[in-house]
Amino acid sequence: MSHTDETKTVPVTETVTEPDDEAARLTALLDDPPIPAPCTDEELAAVDFTRLNVLIGTLRSDGQFDYCIGEKAYYVPAKTVTPADLPVSVIALYEEGLTRRAGIKRYGRVTDTRVVKRSDIPVPMSRNNPEEAYYLFFVADWVYLEHPIAIQDTARGKPMFTNEFLLTHCRRSYQLLAIRSPEAYRLCELLCHLAETASDKPVFRRVGEHHLITVTEGRMRLFSAEGACLYACPARMLSDGPAEVLRGVVKALGLGNG
């Protein structure tokens, strides 16, 4: 990684917009994210879920969006990225609170990482911190994800990290952060299916050989083979708080999800 306190300064003068047909396609996919393509156990086994080399970078203003897109760059306070987070291989843009449709739609492969002062970045400051150190990442290009990721059960904040497999296989933002093992990925598939097929009829689904998930009388429950209830929550949480449900089931099963 190279370190320098210099970067080119280019005034932001033009708003970047998506073509109408592309914007319509992205909006449709964000409103109704498709079910991810099936993934084999062999493919999952090959994924290193401990390698979190994708930085999910929040965009806080239209001016920041225009700069990042136009300059093929992304910046973040250096204090929010630990040495363990480096090197960053991919930046994914988390768009929320902008005039555009919220979602994670673009990513870019990092070509250069620099340390600069905030005053060297030609975007208006939201805080009076011109001397603060920032990481400035440059990417080869911004590429649209084949399937954009809808914002659900996550909030803007400090940089978040995930891996490339999840970036290309997930459809909801919470999944990028809550899945940290093959078992959690499979559980997430099951819980998403339960959320999408919820009805007044009782639902029973096996989890492996020794556990059972039921959705009855407005409650979701996880049972052991001996009949002990290991986890329970309102059934509406499958849609309203999926990250909490996934973490709760993973913990109850003792899977050690990351």
C-alpha positions as CSV (number, residue, x, y, z in Angstrom):
1,M,0.0,0.0,0.0
2,S,1.4,3.4,-0.9
3,H,1.2,6.4,1.4
4,T,1.2,10.0,0.2
5,D,-0.5,13.2,1.3
6,E,-1.2,14.4,-2.3
7,T,-4.2,13.8,-4.5
8,K,-5.6,15.6,-7.5
9,T,-8.2,18.2,-6.8
10,V,-11.1,18.3,-9.3
11,P,-14.1,20.6,-8.7
12,V,-17.4,18.8,-8.7
13,T,-19.5,20.6,-11.4
14,E,-21.7,17.9,-12.9
15,T,-24.3,15.6,-11.4
16,V,-23.9,12.0,-12.4
17,T,-27.2,10.3,-13.4
18,E,-28.2,6.8,-14.4
19,P,-29.8,6.3,-17.9
20,D,-33.6,6.1,-17.6
21,D,-33.8,2.4,-18.7
22,E,-31.0,1.4,-16.3
23,A,-32.6,3.3,-13.4
24,A,-35.9,1.6,-14.1
25,R,-34.3,-1.8,-14.1
26,L,-32.4,-1.2,-10.9
27,T,-35.5,0.1,-9.2
28,A,-37.5,-3.0,-10.2
29,L,-34.8,-5.3,-8.8
30,L,-34.5,-3.3,-5.6
31,D,-38.2,-3.3,-5.0
32,D,-38.5,-7.1,-5.6
33,P,-35.0,-8.6,-5.1
34,P,-34.8,-12.0,-6.9
35,I,-34.0,-15.2,-5.1
36,P,-30.2,-15.9,-5.4
37,A,-29.2,-18.6,-7.7
38,P,-28.6,-22.0,-6.0
39,C,-25.2,-22.5,-4.6
40,T,-23.7,-26.0,-4.2
41,D,-22.2,-27.2,-0.9
42,E,-18.8,-27.5,-2.7
43,E,-19.0,-23.8,-3.8
44,L,-19.8,-22.8,-0.2
45,A,-17.0,-24.9,1.2
46,A,-14.5,-23.0,-1.0
47,V,-15.5,-19.6,0.4
48,D,-13.3,-18.0,3.0
49,F,-15.8,-16.3,5.2
50,T,-13.1,-14.8,7.4
51,R,-11.6,-12.8,4.5
52,L,-13.6,-9.6,4.6
53,N,-11.9,-7.7,1.9
54,V,-14.9,-5.7,0.6
55,L,-15.5,-2.3,2.1
56,I,-19.1,-1.2,2.0
57,G,-18.8,2.5,1.8
58,T,-21.7,4.8,2.7
59,L,-22.5,7.8,0.5
60,R,-23.8,10.7,2.6
61,S,-24.5,13.4,0.0
62,D,-25.1,13.9,-3.7
63,G,-21.8,15.8,-3.9
64,Q,-19.9,12.9,-2.5
65,F,-21.7,10.6,-4.9
66,D,-20.7,12.8,-7.9
67,Y,-17.1,13.0,-6.8
68,C,-16.7,9.3,-6.1
69,I,-18.3,8.3,-9.4
70,G,-16.5,10.9,-11.5
71,E,-13.1,10.3,-9.9
72,K,-13.5,6.5,-9.5
73,A,-12.6,6.9,-5.8
74,Y,-14.0,6.6,-2.3
75,Y,-12.8,8.1,0.9
76,V,-13.3,7.4,4.6
77,P,-11.7,8.6,7.9
78,A,-8.6,6.6,8.6
79,K,-9.6,6.1,12.2
80,T,-12.6,4.0,11.1
81,V,-10.4,1.4,9.3
82,T,-8.2,-0.8,11.4
83,P,-4.9,-2.4,10.2
84,A,-6.8,-5.8,10.2
85,D,-9.2,-4.4,7.7
86,L,-6.4,-3.8,5.1
87,P,-5.8,-4.3,2.3
88,V,-9.2,-3.5,0.9
89,S,-9.7,-5.2,-2.5
90,V,-13.2,-4.0,-3.4
91,I,-15.3,-1.0,-2.6
92,A,-19.1,-1.4,-2.8
93,L,-21.2,1.8,-2.6
94,Y,-24.0,2.0,0.0
95,E,-26.4,4.6,-1.4
96,E,-29.0,5.8,1.1
97,G,-30.4,9.2,1.9
98,L,-29.6,10.5,-1.6
99,T,-32.0,11.7,-4.3
100,R,-31.5,8.3,-6.0
101,R,-33.1,5.0,-5.2
102,A,-31.4,3.5,-2.1
103,G,-29.4,0.3,-2.6
104,I,-26.0,-1.2,-3.2
105,K,-25.7,-1.1,-6.9
106,R,-22.0,-0.5,-7.8
107,Y,-18.6,-1.9,-6.9
108,G,-15.1,-1.3,-8.0
109,R,-11.8,-3.1,-7.6
110,V,-9.2,-1.1,-5.7
111,T,-6.1,0.0,-7.7
112,D,-4.5,2.4,-5.3
113,T,-4.8,3.3,-1.6
114,R,-3.5,6.7,-0.3
115,V,-3.5,8.5,3.0
116,V,-4.5,12.2,2.6
117,K,-5.9,15.1,4.6
118,R,-9.6,15.7,4.5
119,S,-8.9,19.2,3.0
120,D,-7.3,17.5,0.0
121,I,-10.7,15.9,-1.0
122,P,-12.8,18.4,-3.0
123,V,-16.1,17.7,-1.4
124,P,-17.7,20.1,1.2
125,M,-16.9,19.0,4.7
126,S,-19.7,18.1,7.1
127,R,-17.3,18.6,10.0
128,N,-14.5,21.1,10.6
129,N,-11.7,18.5,10.2
130,P,-9.4,19.7,7.4
131,E,-6.3,18.1,8.9
132,E,-7.9,14.7,9.7
133,A,-6.3,11.7,8.0
134,Y,-8.4,9.8,5.4
135,Y,-8.0,6.8,3.3
136,L,-8.6,7.5,-0.3
137,F,-9.2,4.5,-2.4
138,F,-9.1,4.5,-6.2
139,V,-10.9,1.9,-8.3
140,A,-10.4,0.7,-11.9
141,D,-14.0,1.4,-12.7
142,W,-17.5,1.4,-11.1
143,V,-19.4,-1.7,-12.3
144,Y,-23.1,-2.4,-11.8
145,L,-23.8,-5.5,-9.7
146,E,-25.8,-8.0,-11.8
147,H,-28.4,-8.0,-9.0
148,P,-28.4,-4.8,-6.8
149,I,-28.8,-5.2,-3.1
150,A,-31.7,-3.7,-1.3
151,I,-31.2,-1.9,2.0
152,Q,-32.8,-3.8,4.8
153,D,-32.1,-4.0,8.5
154,T,-28.8,-2.0,8.3
155,A,-28.0,1.6,8.9
156,R,-25.5,4.1,7.6
157,G,-22.5,4.5,9.8
158,K,-18.8,3.6,10.0
159,P,-17.4,1.4,7.2
160,M,-18.8,-2.1,7.0
161,F,-17.0,-5.1,5.6
162,T,-18.0,-8.3,3.8
163,N,-16.6,-10.7,1.2
164,E,-16.9,-11.0,-2.6
165,F,-19.0,-14.1,-2.5
166,L,-21.7,-12.4,-0.4
167,L,-21.6,-9.3,-2.5
168,T,-22.5,-11.3,-5.6
169,H,-24.9,-13.8,-3.9
170,C,-27.0,-11.7,-1.5
171,R,-30.0,-9.5,-2.2
172,R,-30.4,-7.7,1.1
173,S,-27.9,-5.5,2.9
174,Y,-28.1,-7.2,6.3
175,Q,-27.0,-10.5,4.8
176,L,-23.6,-9.0,3.9
177,L,-23.0,-8.4,7.6
178,A,-24.8,-11.2,9.4
179,I,-23.5,-14.2,7.4
180,R,-20.1,-15.4,8.4
181,S,-20.2,-19.2,7.7
182,P,-21.6,-21.7,5.2
183,E,-24.1,-22.8,7.8
184,A,-25.4,-19.2,8.3
185,Y,-25.7,-18.8,4.6
186,R,-28.0,-21.9,4.4
187,L,-30.0,-20.7,7.4
188,C,-30.5,-17.4,5.7
189,E,-31.8,-19.1,2.6
190,L,-34.3,-21.0,4.8
191,L,-35.4,-17.9,6.8
192,C,-35.8,-15.8,3.7
193,H,-38.0,-18.6,2.2
194,L,-40.1,-18.6,5.4
195,A,-40.5,-14.9,5.3
196,E,-41.6,-15.0,1.6
197,T,-44.1,-17.8,2.1
198,A,-45.6,-16.8,5.4
199,S,-49.3,-17.7,5.7
200,D,-51.9,-18.6,8.2
201,K,-51.1,-22.3,7.8
202,P,-48.5,-23.9,10.2
203,V,-45.0,-24.3,8.7
204,F,-42.5,-26.9,9.7
205,R,-38.9,-27.0,8.3
206,R,-36.0,-29.3,9.3
207,V,-32.6,-27.7,10.1
208,G,-30.1,-30.4,9.6
209,E,-30.8,-33.7,11.3
210,H,-31.4,-32.6,14.8
211,H,-33.5,-29.3,14.7
212,L,-36.8,-28.1,13.6
213,I,-38.2,-24.6,12.8
214,T,-41.9,-24.0,13.1
215,V,-44.0,-21.0,12.3
216,T,-47.4,-21.2,14.0
217,E,-49.8,-18.9,15.8
218,G,-47.7,-15.8,14.9
219,R,-44.5,-17.2,16.4
220,M,-41.3,-18.7,14.9
221,R,-39.6,-21.3,17.1
222,L,-36.5,-23.4,16.9
223,F,-36.7,-26.8,18.5
224,S,-34.1,-29.5,19.3
225,A,-34.8,-33.2,18.6
226,E,-35.6,-33.6,22.3
227,G,-38.4,-31.0,22.0
228,A,-36.6,-28.1,23.8
229,C,-37.4,-24.6,22.4
230,L,-34.0,-23.1,21.8
231,Y,-35.1,-19.8,20.2
232,A,-38.4,-18.0,19.6
233,C,-39.6,-14.7,18.2
234,P,-42.7,-13.1,16.6
235,A,-43.1,-14.4,13.1
236,R,-43.2,-10.9,11.7
237,M,-39.5,-10.6,12.7
238,L,-38.7,-12.8,9.7
239,S,-39.5,-9.7,7.6
240,D,-39.1,-6.8,10.0
241,G,-35.8,-7.9,11.8
242,P,-34.2,-10.7,9.8
243,A,-30.7,-9.9,10.9
244,E,-31.7,-10.3,14.6
245,V,-33.5,-13.6,13.8
246,L,-30.5,-15.0,11.9
247,R,-28.1,-14.1,14.6
248,G,-30.4,-15.6,17.2
249,V,-30.8,-18.9,15.4
250,V,-27.1,-19.1,14.7
251,K,-26.3,-18.6,18.4
252,A,-28.9,-21.1,19.5
253,L,-27.4,-23.7,17.2
254,G,-23.9,-22.9,18.4
255,L,-22.5,-22.4,14.9
256,G,-19.9,-19.8,15.9
257,N,-20.9,-17.4,13.1
258,G,-17.7,-15.4,12.8
